[in-house]
Structure formats: structure tokens, C-alpha cells
Amino acid sequence: MSRRERPCRADYRYFQAVTTRWKDNDAFGHVNNVEYYSYFDTAVTFFLIEHGLIGATGGDIITVVVETACRFHASVAFPDRVTVGVRVARVGTTSVRYEIAVFRNDEDFAAADGHFVHVYVDRASMRPVPVPAASRAALGSIATH
């Protein structure tokens, strides 16, 4: 499998600062791999909340994560400053695929990148529902087209 190039900040449409924490570091002195998924989730959730697309505790429609992946390029460690870049690669009938990158301090190239797939579901039945029009419009604002 060939190694893709490291993404750069200019490749992304939305950015969210995420604070590294002491607990993020593992015994090897860098942020443990599982924390990157938390950074991904935090950035996407901020985008959705800022655009009024989800509420933290209410609403008939919610999003659930059905797929994630992360590729690591360089270490991040507390107390690095992290900025997470997000773009939308695809909006389907009931799902959206985000492409996400973690940038350390002021570096232009990603320390890690990956993707995150949400499926929109009815909160009560947990069955997929179409991506709402308001979500589709907001997601389009950070789409790669």
C-alpha cells in the first residue's frame, strides 16, 4: 500500500482548536493514538453545534459514527497546541464522510489525518434517516467538491 502525502492546512475548510491534556500522553511521551479519534469527534461536533445542526441533549435526529480511520505522520505531545481541520468528502442519502487532519502548533503539514463517517438516525428507532436539508447546506460549505 502506498503512503499518501501529508495533507496541509490549505486542504481544509473548517478549523477547530483542541487543547491537548497531560492525560493524552502515553508511556512513550506522545499523544496516544486513541486520543486522535477524540480530536476528530470534538472538531466535527463543534462544527455541527456551531451551525445549529445538533443539540447536545435533544432533537429527534442524531448522528452516529459508523467508520473511522487515522494515519499518523508525526508525533504530538502535551502541551502542543492542536488545530483540527475538517472538510466534507461526500454527503450521501443518510450519511456524511468527513476528512480530518490534526495539525501541531503552527505546522502547515498534518501530524495525522483520517476520516470519520456519520449516519443520520432517528433517535427513538435508531434507524437511518435522510440527511436533513439544513445539514446538507451547512456540510456543503466545507465540501471539497
N, C-alpha and C positions, 0 to 999 in steps of 0.2 A: 504494500500500500504506500503510495507516495505521500509525502508530507506537504500539506498546503502552506502557502506563505502566511506569515503572521499578519493579521488584519491591522489596519491603522485607524486612528480616530476618525479620519475623514470618511471612512466607510459606514459610519453610524449616524443615525438621525436624532436620537434621544439619549441624554446622559443623566445618570443619577449618581451622586456621591454616596458611597457606603463606607462607614467607619470600620476599619479593622479593629479587632479587640485582642487583648492579650490571650484569651482563651482560644482564638483562632489558630495560634501557632501549635505545631505538634512537637514531638521529641526531637525532630530533625531541624528545628529552628525556622520553619517556614509555615505558611498557612496550609493547613491540612486540606486535601482535595475535596472533602465533603463540604467545606465552607464555600467553595466557589458556587455550588448549587444554591446555597442560601443567598449569595450575592445576586445570582441570576433572578431568583424568585423575588427578592426585595426590589430590584430595579423594575421588573415587569409590573409588580403590584403597585409601585409608586405611579407608574405611567397610567395604569387603569384607574386608580383613585383620583389622580390629578385631572383626568378627563371625565370624571363622574360616571365611569362605566361599571364600577362595582362599589359596593359599600362593604365595610369591614365585617358587618354582622347581619346585614339584611339583604333583601332582594329575592325575587323568585328564580333568577338565573345566576348561576355561579360558574366559575371556570375550574377545571381540574387538570392537573398535569398528567399527561399520558406518555411522554417521552422526553428524555433529556440526554445530552452528551456534552462532554467537555474535553478539550485538547489543551494541554499545558505547554507553554513555551519558555517561561521564565518564572522564577520564584517571587512570591510576595510574602512579606513578613510584617508583623506588628512592629512598629507603628506606621507602616506605609499608609499613604493616602490612596484610596481606590476610587476610580470612576468607572462605572459600568455603562457601556454603550449598547443600545438596543436598536434593532431595525426589524421590520416585518418582511419575511421572505415570501410568505404565502398566506392568504386568507381563503379557506375552503368554505364549504356549506356550514359545517358545525365546528370548525377548528381553525386555529391560527398557529403558524410556525414563526417563532421569534429566533433571530440570530443575535447572539450576545457576545460581548467581549469585555474582559476585565483589564483595565489599564492601571499600572502602578505609577504613583506620583505624577510627574509631568511627562512621562514617556509617551511617545507617539505610537509605538507598536504594542500590541496586546500581550499581556503576560499569559492570558488564557482566552480561548474562545470556544463557543459551542452553540447549541440550540436548545430550544425549550418549546414543547407543543402543548397548547391548551385546547381542551374541548369544552365548549359551552354546554351546560346541562341544566335541566330543571332541578332546583334544589330539593323538591319533595320526592320526585321519582328517580332522580339521578340518571335520567335518560337524556341523550344528546338533543339539543335544540339548535335551530339556525342561529348563526351569529347575528345579533341584533343590528339594525341599520346604524344606530349611533356608534356602536363598537366598530363596525365596518368602516365608517367615515374616519374615526379617530385613528384606527390602525393604518388606514391609507396614508395618513400624514407622515408616517415613518416607514412606509413601504419602500422597497428597493426598486420596484417597477422594472 
